[in-house]
Amino acid sequence: MSTDNNDDNKSRPTPAAETAGGGDSGFAVDWESVGKPPKPGKYHVRVKDAEYRLSKETQVDTIHLTLIIVAAFDYDNADCVGRMVFDTMAFTLKALFRFKQFADATGLALPSIINRDVVAGLVAPMRDRECGVVLVEETYNGVKRARVSSYHPLPR
């Protein structure tokens, strides 16, 4: 997929450029947007990567998601398409609501039991799933970043 002739899209890399480093043809870069978090709002995202990790401090099973913004539901946020957002899901009784939101939004089957093997086995089925998210802005260690507030099914 290539960028179209709309001026707003010229500085955004194509999906091929995101994964292949631009190849021989290269891609334009809007250096003002590099390192800036996406604006708060509602977005259509795809899971680019999912990785199982065991928290060293708490020994809690977690899945770290890399989400790529596919579309913005608000035209004013269209410049955020192609940016990445990161989320971590902890598999504890208090935090399972997050995984349930994601599963409900993407059609992923909910396991009847949670253990290390089950959580690690969820990684592959989570990749490439798409859903809606609400992003909010937060400051963490003095740095502004986007945080996934909630997951939602995509409108039909």
N, C-alpha and C positions, 0 to 999 in steps of 0.2 A: 504494500500500500504506500503510495507516495503522498506528499503534501499537495494540496490544491493551490490555486492561485490567490486565495484569500490572504491578504497581508497579515492577518492574525496568525496564520498557520506557518508562515515562512520560517520562523525561527525554531519551530518544533521539529525534532527529528522524526523520521518515519520509524515504524516498528522494526524494520530491517536494520536501520542505523542503531537502534537501541541494543539489539542483540549482536550485531556484527561489527560494531565499532565504526560504522559508516562505509566500510568497504573502499573500493577505489574511487567512488564518486564523492565520498565525504558527505557532510551535512552541515547546515548552518547552525550556529549556537547563539542563543540569546543569553549572554553572560550575566545580565542583570537578574535573570530568573534562577540561575544555577545556585543551589544551596538554599533557596527560599522554599518554605513549606507551601503546599497548596492552600488556597483560601478555604476558610470554613464554608461548608455547604453540603449538598447532596450530590453524590457521584455514582456512576456505574464503574465498577472495578473488576479486574480479573486477577486471580491469584497467579502471579508469575513464578513464585517459589514458596515452598513450605519446608521447614526444617525442624526435626525433633531435637530438643535439648533437655538435659536434666540440669536443673538449677543447682549450682555447686553449693550455694549457701543453705537452701531450704530443702534440697532433694525433691523438688516438685517437678513433675513432668510438664513440659511446655512445648508448644508449637509456635515457631516464629514465622510469620507470613510476610511476604513481599507482595504488595498489591500495586498494580499499575492502573492508573486512571484511564478508562476507555472513553468515557463521555461525562459531561457535566449536565446536570438537570437544569442548571441556571446558566443562561447564555453568558452572563458576566464572568463566569468561571471557566469558560471554554479554553482559556490560555493554560489551564492546569492539566489538560489532556496530555497524556504521555508521562506525567510525573509519577513518582513512586511514593508509597506510604508503607510504613512498617507497623505491624501489630504483633503482639505476643498474647497467646492464650494459655493461661495456667489451668491445669486440670486438678482443681481442688473443689470441694463441695460448694464453697462460697463463690467461686469464679466460673462454674460450669454454665451459667446463664449465657456467657459470651459465646462459648462453643455452640450451645443450643441455638442462639440467634443465627450464627453462621450456617449451621446445618439446615435450619428451617428455611433460610434465605436461598440456599443453593441446592436443596434437595438431597443433601448428604444424609445417609441413614445414621440414626443415633444408635450407638452400641448399647447393649443391655448391661455391660459392666465396663468399668474403667480400670485399667492397670497399665503398666509400662509398655507391654507388648501391643496392647490395643491402641494406645496413644501413638506409638511409633508407627503402627500400621495405618493410621489415618492420614499420614503425610502425603502419600502418592495420590489417594483419591481427592485430596483437597486442591491439588494443582490444577490450574486451568479452569476452575469453577468461576462463575461470574455472579455478581449480586450488586445490590445497591448498598451504599454506606453513607452515614452522616459523619462528616469530619468537623471537628472543633479545633480551635487553636489552644495550645497550652504552652507554658514555659517550664522547661525542665533543665535544671542546672544552669539557669540564666539564658537558655537558648529557646527561641520560639520554634515550635514544631506542630505538625498536624497529628491529631490523635483520632482514631476511629471511636466514635461515640456509640454507634449501633450499626447492625447489619440488617438489611431488608431485602425481600424478594424484588426482582426487577418488575417494573410495570409491564403488563402484557399488551 
